[in-house]
Amino acid sequence: MKTLILTAITFFFLHTSVLAQVKGSVTDEHGAALPYATVTVKGTTRGTTANSKGFYSLTLASGSYTLVFEYVGYIPFEKQITITDKEQVLNVMLYTNDHLMGEVVVKSKGEDPAYRIIRQAIKKKSYYEHQTDSLSVNIYLKGIIRTRNIPKKVFGQKIERDADDGLDATGKGVLLLSESNIRLDAVKPRQSKITVLSSYERGNNMGLNFSKVTSFYTNNVAVFDLSNSSRGYISPIADGALNFYRYKLLNTYTRDGITVKTIRVIPKRKNEPLFSGTIDIADATWHIYSLDLMLTKEYQLELIDTLHIKQLHSPVAPGVWKTRNQILSFSFNQFGFSGVGSFVNVYSNYNLHPQYAANYFNNIVMKYDTGYYKKDSNFWKQQRPVTLEDDEKKYYAFRDSLNALNRNRPKAYYDSLRRHQKITVGNILWNNQQYRWYSKNHTLTYKLKGLVKGLEYNTVEGMALKTDQTFIYVPVKSRYQYDLHWNLRYGFENHHFNTYGTFTIKPKELPYRNRYLSFSGGKRVSQFNTDEPINALTNTFYTLFFRSNFMKLYENWFGSVRYNNRFENGLGIYAELLYEDRIPLQNSSGFSFFNRHKNFTPNHPEALQQIPFNPHQVLIGSLTLRYQPGQKYVQYPNYKASIGSDKPAFALNYTAGIPQLLGSDVNYHKWSLEMTHDKNFRLAGLFKYRIGAGGFLSANAYSIPDMKHFNGNQTFYNIKYLNSFQLAPYYAYSNTARFYAEENIEHHFNGLLTNKIPLFNKLKWNLVAGSNAFYVNKNQYYAEAFAGIENIFKLFRVDVIAGYQPLLKTTYGVRVGLGGLLGSAFRFEK
């Protein structure tokens, strides 16, 4: 037995290769680091990528190899090495392709030879785009953002720093860092799925926010994963590229028997979505060999100052070239936030003839393997193709120590969390106050909206104070969380005190389903139009300064039960049973700063004076079905998350006023059907629309809140562009008609047209245009058309509108609102 063991041990050592490391730096001829240079073992797909400082590290078994060092725009360098049991240091210097420059013949009055090459590349573009019907490829993704500065305030709001963010006092350091190994499977024309095999994330998964495959064979290049408003950028070899770019042949060189042409890409005009830089095209075959292109703020880059993209392509099969690696680096300096970032994609193991099971491609477009997050640091040391830098190692170590602390939270940890919370007068009055109680078994969060934000003035209550409070209870071991929203309101002129609460039960998992059951009750103040066409702040301003009391209110004791659920196929259901004991209100205050000779209008809408509003009770049942086909999901090990759909969304509502039961005084039935959609035409802009129809099947008994109200707007600004009529009065067209139709249409040109107008193009102000209309009958209809400018300071939008109403002259007006890159992201609370 002893002899057998010794023989086995001897056999093991004789047949086991020794692993050793070769490392070093890759620089140019002046000693400057070449970030993310590629190092490959010749004749194989094995290799590594240098980090941003040009440092690389590669572990190989004992033997002889030829290493190939490559960088876009530089001559590859080959070096034969022999791996033993000792670590080796191999520093490499690369020279630019200019040293291989061949003969470039340019006629004195002729066209630059680059144009002939580009025309040939354009002809072959479609061939290379559709060269393979399917493929599978592994991609290593690494994303990092380093901050240089974080301001203390933005727009007057204090920036709250997390004590555990790992940054220094000025906000400098590694903000986010993530690494992922994924597999991309794709079948033409538009089916694809990403499988996240492993992920090492500390901060946020931003490595997947950029396009996994950025193809320059398409007319419109998606550098970022497409959002609804993304225009994309025009490829230097797009079908109409000669209308946008000038070209200059810089260099001709031969590599591995392939003649390559280096062409300078020069935008013809600023303020177009265009690249600048160089693209290398293989002669005769006309495929992309490599590219080094840049986007800047002068070429419609938003929020980011500069964005550099480099690609190196290589053959994966005879005649088939695919991207081997892509490096995307950027810098930003906006609103006092400054920093740099990079996203590295390394592609390997291309399979051009994968076999997929039936129904492999479905509504799950990204799937996380069960153990994707369980790989430890040793796994990543062996698998990552890019060597970590010193600050990245420190960042991982710091985050891992925090994670370990969080997994073993002692009582002192929770006590520390509680002590770090601040309760301040400023938060209570304005900034919103939050306090959280921590324990191992649950968390309880209390939120108070700033009291000053709850102040308003109207002619019914005079000065009113509203407090919005929320309690959120989340048990650790329960599947559900419990929310209580509590509202208090007091009118100082009419001395009415109102309070109501809403208790909501919702699952913690499956957030995309938005499933909840809620119970509400109490006494409240409501607008006659439940869509609330004017908010409290605007009404306060117009009441005090212009003596115009547009908001019309009533009080009601109420109780309601609501249920909401959304299914995986895109179908959603919302049901509500509502009881109200409605109480009319009268004006009790006549104060304003100006125009005191002007009379306030009654609280009862003037256009509906013929419809009495006396105390009465209602019981109303409502059912809404929503459906948006084409839903896409990300599948995590324990739940799914929706990423939406690019298809139209439909909503069908049926509402009934139930007579007699609980003393209900209403008896009606009404319906509505609505379709909304945002259609991205990329360079041509974003088209949005909302069209709807509805009516009353019967209206035997009803009151003003039960009628159909069109959302008018008699103020100077608008925040409900796709659900309002910018110049229409609030209640003039309220009705119980058997049928009505309405539409809201607008097109956001997103730089189209205005990028050719001086000053507008520099300011990046964009054109928006559209129309709104509704029809009830030949005497009740309204139509308006508008044109405006948005993205003013990236926040604001100004429209000029012409509105037409029957028997009245055409009216004109100007409306100001929020629109553009940042403005369109704002959401307003009721």
C-alpha positions, 0 to 999 in steps of 0.5 A: 500500500505504501509503495502504491501511494508513493507511486501515485504521488510521483506520477502526480508531480511528474504529470502536473504542470507548474503554473507561473505568472508573467506580468509587466506594463504596456507603454507607447514609445514615449513611456505613456501607459496604454490603458486596456492593451490586449495580451493574447497567447498566439494561436489561442483565445487565451489572454488578458487585458491590461488595466487603465495604467497599462499593467497586465498579469497572465498566469500560464502553465510551464512551456513555451508561448508567443505573446501578442501585445495589441492596442488600437492604432499601434503595431502589434508586438510578438514575444516568445517566452518560456514559462518556468516555475519563476515569475517573469516581468516583461515590459513592452513598448508599442509603436504607432501604425505610422511606422508602417505607413505605406504609400498614400497617393492623393491627387492634388485636385482629386478626391481623398482615397478614403472616400472610395474605401468608405463607399465600399465599407458602406456597401458591405455593411449590411452583409457583415451586420447579417453575416451570422444568423445566430451566435453565442459569446461570453463577455467579461464586463467591468465598470468603474466610476471614480469621482473627483469631487462631490458638491455639498449642495445642488440647486440649494439642496444639501447632498447627504453623504453616506458615512460608509461610501468609502470616499474621502472628505472631498468626495474623491475615490472609487464610487462604483465598481462591478465585474460580471461574466455573462453569456450573450445568445442571439438569433436574427432578427431581434431575439436575444438573451443574456445569462449572468454567470457570475457577478462581483458587484460592490455598489451598483450593477452599472456594468450592464447599463452600457451596450453589451455589443456596440455594432458600427455596422448599424446605421444608428449606433447604440453606445448605451442600452437604448432608452425611450428617448435615446437618439443613438449616434450615426455610424461612420459607415452608415448608409448616409454617412457621407452626408455627415462626415468628411474622411481622410486617409491617414495610413496604409499598413499590412498585418498578418497578410491583410492590408489595412487602411486607417481613415480619419473620421471628421464630422461635417457639422457640430451639434449632430450625433456624430463621432470623430476619430479613426476607423481602420478598414481592411482592404478588399474585404472592407470589414472593420479592423479596429476603431478609436472614436470619440463623442463630445458635448458638441456632438449631442452628448448629454451629462457626460463631457467626453466619451471614448470608444475603442474596439479591436476586431479579430477573426472567429471563423474564416471570413468572420470578424467579430469584436474581441474587446471594447473599451469605453471611457468617459469623463463628466463634470455636471452640477459640481459632480466630477469624475471619470469612468470606464467600461471594459468588454472582453469577448471570448468563446464565440459560437456561430452555430449554437443550438437552442432549445424550443422556446429558449427565447421568451420574455426573459431577456436577462437571467441570473444563474442561481449562484451568480453572486457566490463566487469568491475573490479567489475565483475572480483572481483566476477568471478576470482578464483585467488586472485590478488596480490598487484603489480597486483592491482597496475598494473591494476589501472595504466593501467586503468588510462592510458586508461581513459586518452587515451579515453579523449585525450586533445590537451595537450596530443597530444602535449606531445606525439610530444614533447617526440619524438626524432630526432637524428643524430644517427637515421637519419644516422643509426637507422632509424628515425620516427616522428608522428604528432598526432591529434584527427582526424588523425595521420601522420607518417614519416619514414626515413631509416638510410642514411648509410644503403642506401649507396652502391657501384657498377660498374655502379653508383660507390658510390650510395646513396639511401634514403627510406622514407615512409608517413603513413596517417591514418584518424580516421573516414575513413575505409582506410589508405594511404601510400606513399613510396618515393625512391631517388637515386643518383649515384656519378660516372655516375651522374644519379638521380633516384626517384620514388614513390608508393602510396597505399590505403588499408583498416584498417580492415580485415588485414588478407586479405592484400587488397590494390590498389597501383600506382607506377611511376618514374625512378629507377634502377633494377636488370635483375632478378626481384627476386634480387638474390644478395642484395646491401650490398653483392654486395658492399662487393664483388665488393670492396674486391674481384673485383667481380661485380655480380649485373647486372643493368638497368634503367627504367622509369616505371608506374604500377598499382597493386591490391592484395586481399585475401579471407576467403577461402584461395584464393588470387589474385594479378594483375599488369599492368607494363610499362617500358622504359628500358635503358641499363647501362655500367660500369662507375667505376673500383675502388676496394680495392684489386685485381686491376689486375683483370678485372670487368665483363661487366654489361651485363650478360656474359652468355647472351651476345648473347641476345642484350639489347638496349633501348626498351619499354615493357607493361606487364600484370601479374596475380597470383592466390594463394591458401592455403586450411585449413585457420583458423581464430580468429573472433573478434567482428568487424573483423577476423584475420588469423592464417594460415594453415597447408596445402600446399600453391599453386601459379599459375602465368600467365604473358604476354608481350603485343606487340605494345600497348604504343610502347611495343616491347615484345610479349610473354606468360609464366606461372608458378605453385608452391607449398610450404609447411612446415610439422612439424613431431614434434620430427622428425623435420621440413620438408620444400619444394618448388616445381615448374614448368613453361615455355613459351607458346610463346616467339616471342619477349622478353628481358633479364628481361623477361626471366626465371632466376634461383636464383644462388648464387656465394657469401659466404652466403645465405638468400633465402634457399627455393628459391635459388641454393647455388652454381649455377651461376646467369645467366648461365641457364636463358632461354625461354624454353617451360618447366622447373621444379625446387625443393628446399627441406630441413629438419630441424632435430631440435635436432634429431641426434645432441642431441647425439653428445657431444658438439653439444648437449650442444651447441644445434646446429642442423642438417639440410640437403636437396637438390636443383635442376632444369631441363630445358633440357638434356643440361641444368640442375643442382642439389646439395645436402647439409648438415649443422649445424644451431642454432649456437648461435641461429642465424647462419647456415653453409652448405656444398654443392656439386653441379653437372652441365652437362659437368663440374666437381662436385663443392663444397662450403660452405655457411653461413646464418641465421638459428635456433631459432632466425636466421630463424625469420629474414626478409631482406628488398630488 
